[in-house]
């Protein structure tokens, strides 16, 4: 049996007047570019460091190209970060 005296703010998620699940999906949709920044940053660094390590093996320049690749990965990661962070929201500008 459901009590009629519920504490304030404890809505039943199954009731029609429960929390709006569409708004939560909208929040995740708007935040998704920011949530992916860390993965993009990490992948850029690892990819370019691996490429530098591979080229070090071919040319015999032990840590030089790996370090240059990792540095290039950091630059690409920061470029991607600022590209996403400084982009103006499309939907927010129309409201």
C-alpha positions in Angstrom: 0.0 0.0 0.0 1.3 3.5 -1.0 1.3 6.1 1.7 -0.5 9.3 0.9 1.9 11.3 3.1 5.1 11.2 1.1 8.0 13.6 1.9 8.2 16.6 -0.3 10.3 16.0 -3.4 9.8 12.2 -3.5 7.8 11.8 -6.7 6.8 8.4 -8.0 8.8 7.8 -11.2 6.0 5.6 -12.5 3.2 8.1 -12.1 2.3 10.4 -15.0 3.3 13.4 -12.9 6.7 11.9 -12.1 10.1 13.4 -13.1 10.4 14.3 -16.8 12.6 11.8 -18.4 12.8 13.8 -21.6 14.5 16.6 -19.8 17.2 14.3 -18.5 17.9 12.9 -21.9 18.1 16.5 -23.2 20.7 17.3 -20.5 22.8 14.3 -21.5 22.5 15.2 -25.2 23.7 18.8 -24.5 26.6 17.6 -22.2 27.8 14.7 -24.4 30.4 16.8 -26.3 31.9 17.8 -22.9 31.8 14.3 -21.5 33.8 13.0 -24.5 36.6 15.6 -24.2 38.7 13.4 -21.9 38.5 10.4 -24.2 39.4 12.5 -27.3 42.4 14.0 -25.4 43.6 10.6 -24.2 43.2 9.0 -27.6 45.1 11.8 -29.4 48.1 11.5 -27.0 48.2 7.7 -27.1 47.8 7.5 -30.9 50.5 10.1 -31.7 52.9 8.6 -29.0 52.4 5.1 -30.5 53.1 6.5 -34.0 56.2 8.2 -32.7 57.3 4.9 -31.1 56.7 3.1 -34.3 58.8 5.6 -36.3 61.5 5.4 -33.6 61.7 1.7 -34.3 62.1 2.3 -38.0 64.6 5.2 -37.9 66.4 4.2 -34.7 65.9 7.6 -32.9 64.9 6.0 -29.6 62.9 8.4 -27.5 62.9 11.5 -29.8 60.0 10.7 -32.1 57.9 9.2 -29.3 58.3 12.4 -27.3 57.5 14.5 -30.3 54.4 12.3 -31.0 53.2 12.7 -27.5 53.7 16.4 -27.6 51.8 16.6 -30.9 49.0 14.5 -29.3 48.8 17.1 -26.5 48.5 19.9 -29.0 45.8 18.1 -31.0 44.0 17.2 -27.7 44.0 20.8 -26.6 42.9 22.0 -30.0 40.0 19.5 -29.8 39.2 20.7 -26.2 39.1 24.4 -27.2 37.1 23.6 -30.3 34.4 22.0 -28.2 34.6 24.3 -25.2 34.5 27.6 -27.1 31.7 26.5 -29.5 28.5 28.5 -28.8 25.4 26.5 -28.1 23.1 26.3 -31.1 19.9 25.7 -29.2 20.6 28.2 -26.4 21.1 31.1 -28.9 17.6 30.7 -30.4 15.7 30.9 -27.0 
